[in-house]
Amino acid sequence: MADLETFRAETRAWLEANCPAEMRTPTEDEEDTVWGGRNPTFRNDAQRVWLERMGAKGWTAPEWPAAYGGGGLTREEAKILAAEMRDLGCRSPLSSFGIWMLGPALLKYGSEEQKKKYLPPIVRGEIRWCQGYSEPGAGSDLASLQTRAEDRGDHFLVNGSKIWTSYANKADWIFCLVRTDPTAPKHEGISFLLFDMASPGVSTQPILLISGSSPFCQTFFDDVKVPKDQLVGIPNKGWEIAKYLLTHERNSISSMGGRAHRPVHEVAAQHVGLDDRGELDDNLLRAQIARLEVDEIAFELAMERAGDMAKRGEIHGAYSSLLKYYGSELNKRRHEILMSSGGSDALEWESDRSEHGAAPRAWLRTKANSIEGGTSEVQLNILAKRILELPGA
């Protein structure tokens, strides 16, 4: 415990000295998020400095091994780092599918050469990744995917398309499921490839959402050559990697159920005002927010417990479905309350006063939370079958 308290003090001192003041405020919008990449964009120099400093310490991926650019922290130390960042209001320096999804899969299934090649740049935010899983005919039934990779000796030739590929039009590389044996049963004959989105034959087309923004794309592959050394794991055994990565994707989606950088009651107070006792001047809304914020804290504790169990190898494989389901529904509930607190003003769509409809656009975007990463209905089916072991499920 003494060592952990020393680590806490040193960590807080380092954060206070190195986190720019601009990085201790809530993110304003999507464009205020740092994704890194080959040609990164920063809204201000503070974003660049914060990413460089955290990346140099490996604290963008604090529990990854130091040999691959990570922080090499224990689970307990990583929890202290997260707590101190939260107390100081420090933003996450980097949003990254490479950290949330691909990295854990490479640590488990990648070759030593692949780990050394891809993981350090991911930690430093030098590669922006996208995920090539869903297809127009393979969503919840992902194993029905038809994108093919033909063995051409020293390379694979990839043809097909993916859909709902988040930020594919901005990504540098893609981790992609492809069918390498069309004669095998659908859960077999699938392989896991990595390739550059700048490769000849790769193209993307944005998909407009009801929120008015377009993080999603359809991605097309037309005779894309992929070197053999960019195959992860064993040929035709990619489904195992795909399932493992999905647990991490669901965990990353579920994290949105935790407390927001700016508490809901603070946002609501701007619209509703406070009474003489300094409390939200709407009894019903105050009760709804109280229930939400208690549930947020309870959910954070559940996620922390899940992380500890995973570190000890004691967690059920389907637990990520539970977290994904509840985190998604909690985030939807949060934005429903924010819309209620804003009244008719929350319906403004394009005015400067409403920050160009930030509230309704964010509310509409949450509707996808219960679809992406596996629908809420699919998650409930998984829980019924694999955890509750219900008959006929």
N, C-alpha and C positions, 0 to 999 in steps of 0.2 A: 504493500500500500504506500509506503514511503517513496518507493521508486515512481509509482504512478502520480503521486502528488508533485514530485519533482518535475516529472514530464508535463503535468498540467501547468505548472508555473512557467516552465520554459516555453511551452507552446503558446500560452497566452501572451507572454512577452514578445515572442516572435511575431504573432499575428498583429499585435498592437503596433509593432515597428514596421511591418511590411505590407499590411493591407491598406491600400489607399482609401482615403475618406470617401471617395466616390463609390467605392465597392462595399460600403457599409450602408447602402440605401437599397430599398426594394427595386427589382427590375421594373422598368416602366412598361415594356411591351416586348413583342417577339424580337424586334430588331435590337433590343437591349441585351440579348442573350449571346454569349460567346460560344461559337461552335468550332472554332479553329479551322484547320485545313491547310491545303497547299497555298491558297491565296486568302488568308483570313481577313475578315473585316472587323474593325473595332470602332465603336462609337466614339471612344476617347482613348487617350494614352493610358489612363488608369487601368482599363480592361487588359491592355497588352502587358503592362507591368505586372499585374496581379496573376495573370496566366503564366508568365515567364517565371515568376518567383515560386509559385506553387508547383509548377511543372518541374523546376530544378530540384525541389525537395522530394518529388514523387508524391506529393500530397493530393494530386488530382485523382490518384488511385492508391490511397494510403496503405491498403492491406496487400497490395501486390508485392512480390519479391523485389528487393532492391536490385538484384541481378538483371531484371527486365525493366528497370526504370521506375518501379513503384516505390512507395514509402517504406516498405518493410516493417510496418507497424503491426503490433498484436491487435487482436480484436478489442481489447480493453483500451489500448492507446488510441485506436481509431475512433472509438466512442467518445473519448475525451476531446479529441480534435474536433469532432462534429459538434459537441456541446459548447466548446469555447467559441467556435465560429458562430454558432447560433446566438450565444450571449452577446457577442460583439456586433452582431448584425452583418457578418461577412457573407457576401454572396459566394455561391459556388463559382470557381474561376472558369469552369468549362462544362458545357453540355456535350455529351459524346455517346453515340451508340457503340463506339469502340470500347469505352469503359463499361457501360451498362450491360452490354450483351456479348460482343465478340471476344473481348479480353478474357473473361472467365472460360469461354469455350476453348480458346487457344491455350490457356494455361493447363487445361485438362487434356486436350486432344492434339494440340499442335506439336510439330517437331521442334527440336531445340533451335534449329535454324530459323523456323518461322517465329518462334517466340522472340528471338533476338532481333529479327528483322522488323516485326510489326509492333510489338508491345511498347518499346521506348518512345517511338513517334506518337503512339496513341496517348501515352501519358503526357507528353509535351504539347499535345493538341496540334500535331503537324499533319495528321491524316483525318479527314472527315469521312465517316462510313455511312452507308445505307444498307438496308436489309432486303434481300431478294427472296421472299418467301411466298406470299399469296399470289395467285394467278386468277385471271377472269373465270376460270372453271375450277379453281381449287382454293377455297377460302377456309371455312371451318374444317372441311375435308382436305387438309393440306397435302396429305400423302397422295392425292390424285394428280399432283402437279405433272405437267407435260413438257416443260422446258427441257430440252435435250442437250447433252454434251457428248459428242461422238469422239472416240479415241482415235486421234490421227498420228499416233506415234510419239512425237515429242511434245504434243499439245492436244488440248481438247478443242472442239469446234462447237460453240454454243449457239443454239437457235431457240427462240421462244419469246415469251413476255411475262412480266410480273406486274402486279397492280397494287395500289395503296402503298407504293414505295416512298416512305416519308423522306422528303428533301433529296430525292434522287437527282434532281436538277442542280443541286448544290454540292453533292457528295464527290469525293475523290475516288473512293473505292467502294465495292459492294461485296458483302458476304452472301452467297447465293446457293440455293438448293437446286440441283439439276438431276435429271434422270439419265443415268449412265448405262442402265440395263433395262430396256423397255419390255423385255420378256419376263422379268421377275415380278412377283407379287408387289402390290403398290407400295407397301412399307419398306420393301427392299429395292435394290437397284437405284437408290438415291445417293448422290455424293454431295459434298460440301466444298464449294470453290470460293476462292478470293480472286477478284480481278479489278483492274483499273477501269474506272468509268470513262476514261479518255481513250480506251481501246477502240479501234475502228469497228464499226458495226453496232455500237451502243448509242441509243437515243432515248430521250424522255419526253413525256407530254404531261404537263400539269393537269390536275383534276380540281375543278372549282368546287368548293364546299358551300353549304348554306351560310356559313359565317362570313363569306366573302373573301376568305384567304385560301391559299392552296399549298399546304405542306405536303400533300400527297401527289404522286405521279403514277402514270403507267410507264413502264420501262421496257424497251424493245431490244432484243439481241438478234442480230443478223450476221451469221458467220463470224462470231467473235472468237478469236484465237486466245486461249488461256494456257500458259505454260503448265506443264505437269507438276512442277514444284509448288504450285499454288493450290493444290488439292490438300485439304486438311483431313487427317485421319486415313482410314482405309477406304479404297474405292468400293462403292455400292453399300457402304455402311454409314452414310451421312445422316440417316434418320435418328440414330442415337445422339449425334451431335445436335441435331435440330431440336430434339426434345429437351436436351440439357440447356441449350441457349434459351428456349422458350421460358424455362423457369426463371431465368434472370431477366428476360424481357417483362414478364408479368410482375416480378418484384419491382422493376424500375417504374412500371406504370402505376403499381399500387402505391408508390411513395407519394403520389399526388394527394393521397388521403390524409397525410400528416398536416400539421399546422402550416398555414400559409405564411409567407414572409411578413405580410401585414395582416394582423388578426381581423376577422370578420366584424367584430364589434366596433373596431376603429373606423372601418369603412362605413358601416351602418350609421354611426354617430354623425357623420358628415351630412347625411340625408335626413335623418329623423330628429337629431338633436338630443340634448340631455335634459332631464328634469331637475328639480331643485336639489335632489340628493346626488346629482352627478351620474345618474343611471340613464340608460337608454330610454327615451320618452315614448315607449311603446311596449306594453307589458307582454303581449303575445310574441312579438318579434324578439324581445329580450329572452324569453323562455326558449324559443327555437334556437337562438344563437348559443345559449348556455348548454343546451343538449348537444349541439354540434361540436362545441369546443371541448366538452368532456369526452365525446366520442373520438375526436381527433387525438387527444392525449392518450386515450386508451389504445387507439390504433397504433400510435407511435411505439408504445410499450410492447404491443404484440409483434411489431416488426423487429424491434430490438431483441425480443425473446427468440424470434425465428432466426435471426442472425447468429445468436449464441448457440442455438441448437444445431444450426448448419455447420458451424465451426467444429462442433463436437461430433458431427456425423450422426446426429440423432433425429433429424427432421424427416418427416414423410415427404416423398417426392411430389405429392399433390398439394402440399401446404401453400405453394405459390399461387395456386388457383384460388384458395381462400382469401389470400391477401389481395390478389388482383381484383377479385369480385368486390370485396368490401371497400378497398381504396377507390375504385372507380365510382361506386355508388355514393361514397362519402363526398367525393369531389363534385359530383352532380348536385348533391344536396346543398353543398356550400354555395354554389352559384345560383341555385334556385332562391336561396335566402338573400343573396346579394341583389338579385333582381327584384325581390319583394321589397327590400329596404329602399331601393331607389325609386319605387313607384313609377309614375309615368315618365319621369326623367330617364329611367333606365332603358326606355325604348328608343331613345335617340340613337340614330344610326350613323350620321356623318358630321355632326356639329363639332366645332372646336371644344365647346363646353364639355361634351361627352368623350373627348379624346377620340373622336371618330368612331363612336360606338363601341368603345373598349368592353364595356360590361355585357351588352347583348351578344357581341361577337364571341367573347369568351364563354358565355353561357351556352351558346349554340355549339361551340367546339366541344364542350364536355359531353355532348350526346354521343360522340365517337368513342369516349372512354370505355363504354360498355360494349363496344364492337371490336376495337383494335386489340391485338394480342390475344384474341380468343373472346368470343361474345360472353356476356354474363350468363346466358343460358347454358353454353358449353361448360363454363366453369362450375356451375351448379351441378351439371351432370357428372362432371369429374369428381366433385366432392361426394355426391351421392353414391357413386360406384366405388371409388377407391379409398375414401376415408370412412364414410358411414356404412359402407358395404350393404346398402339397401337391396332387397330382393328385386330382381327385374330391372335394376337401374343400369 
